[in-house]
Amino acid sequence: MEIFAQRLKELRTEKGLSLRKMASDLGIHHTSLGDYENSISQPNMEMLLKIAKYFGVTIGYLYGEEDY
């Protein structure tokens, strides 16, 4: 699993969030979020920033360039 997909899923599950809840919070369809977690697609820069802010992490962390 790609590091972004792995970290995204870890962050979501650590917070106890369902795909549907997190997707709703981000304003996207849950299948899009599932595609990110399964490395089927990648978010655009706007969505990537939204995800980073949502979890209070950096984009570098999401892509494995930094630790918490």
Residue pairs with C-beta under 8 A, 6 or more apart in sequence:
1 9
1 39
2 39
3 63
3 64
4 36
4 39
4 42
4 62
4 63
4 64
5 36
5 37
5 38
5 39
7 61
7 62
7 63
7 64
8 36
8 37
8 51
8 62
9 37
11 55
11 57
12 19
12 22
12 37
15 55
17 25
19 30
19 33
19 34
19 37
20 30
22 33
22 54
23 29
23 30
23 32
23 33
24 30
25 54
26 33
26 47
26 50
26 51
26 54
28 47
32 41
34 40
35 41
36 42
36 43
43 51
48 59
48 62
49 59
51 62
52 58
52 59
52 61
52 62
57 68
58 66
60 66
61 67
61 68
